[in-house]
């Protein structure tokens, strides 16, 4: 998996959105730009968890349409990529990611929420080395969640690529 390609696709998508919208990203305050990305990642992870209903032991949803599950995952994954691009943590290599052996969906969602907070803490404390370490772990957990949920990362990449193309069609350069 070429992670740099994924980061580049996300960067293109965000550039195209900025060009189309003509709204400055820091309209709500430059201090909020990064805070919003971390908040959005928490929300999108939670929306994905809500779709699975894994937190409701009496109401587990075993037959979620794969496309719907993949789209919700992509929503969260895009914020993860965006954070990597904005923080300078986008230098990851797939072969350098740690292995995550957890396959319990509930634990993976909890780990993602906790790990997102860790990345945020080190980013806002200007500790790049610890921040990229925590981001690498966050990224690995996210990929493990995809695997556990049966989401094919090739589908994720195709979705990002098609999103990029649809924005280019809306705003030809």
C-alpha positions, -999 to 999 in steps of 0.1 A, spaced: 0 0 0 14 34 -11 6 56 19 21 87 2 -4 83 -27 -32 83 -1 -19 114 16 -15 131 -18 -50 122 -29 -64 137 3 -43 168 -2 -57 172 -37 -92 167 -25 -88 194 2 -72 218 -23 -101 213 -47 -126 219 -20 -108 251 -10 -108 263 -46 -145 256 -51 -157 270 -19 -136 303 -18 -140 302 20 -108 306 39 -103 276 61 -95 297 91 -127 317 89 -136 305 124 -101 314 137 -67 301 127 -64 285 162 -94 263 154 -82 248 122 -63 219 137 -87 216 166 -115 211 141 -97 182 123 -92 163 156 -128 169 166 -140 158 132 -119 126 134 -135 118 168 -169 124 154 -163 103 122 -149 74 143 -180 76 165 -203 77 135 -186 45 122 -190 29 156 -227 39 156 -232 23 123 -219 -10 135 -239 -7 168 -210 -27 184 -215 -8 216 -250 -22 220 -246 -58 229 -284 -65 224 -284 -48 190 -253 -59 170 -257 -53 132 -241 -82 114 -252 -73 79 -243 -37 72 -240 -31 35 -203 -31 26 -205 1 6 -221 20 34 -195 7 59 -167 16 35 -180 51 30 -183 57 67 -148 44 72 -135 67 44 -151 97 61 -130 90 92 -99 80 72 -99 112 53 -96 132 85 -67 109 96 -50 117 63 -57 153 66 -42 155 101 -11 137 88 -8 163 60 -13 193 83 10 181 110 39 168 89 32 133 100 25 122 64 59 107 60 48 72 71 57 41 52 34 11 52 62 -13 60 71 7 91 37 6 107 35 -15 139 14 -46 139 -19 -44 158 -31 -78 168 -65 -68 183 -95 -80 165 -123 -69 189 -141 -41 172 -152 -25 205 -116 -23 217 -104 -10 184 -129 18 185 -118 27 220 -82 25 211 -88 49 182 -105 75 204 -78 73 230 -50 74 204 -65 104 186 -63 122 219 -27 112 223 -17 125 189 -36 157 196 -18 162 229 17 159 214 9 179 184 -4 208 204 26 206 227 49 209 197 65 174 204 69 162 168 89 130 176 64 117 201 35 130 180 46 111 149 51 80 170 15 83 183 2 91 149 19 60 134 2 39 161 -32 56 154 -28 49 116 -20 12 123 -51 9 146 -72 25 119 -59 0 93 -66 -29 117 -101 -17 122 -106 -17 84 -93 -53 83 -115 -64 112 -146 -48 96 -138 -64 62 -130 -31 45 -106 -35 16 -81 -6 15 -82 -8 -23 -118 2 -22 -108 31 1 -81 42 -23 -105 40 -53 -131 61 -34 -105 88 -26 -93 88 -63 -129 91 -75 -136 119 -50 -105 138 -63 -117 133 -99 -152 145 -91 -138 177 -76 -116 182 -107 -147 179 -129 -165 206 -108 -135 229 -109 -113 223 -140 -80 241 -136 
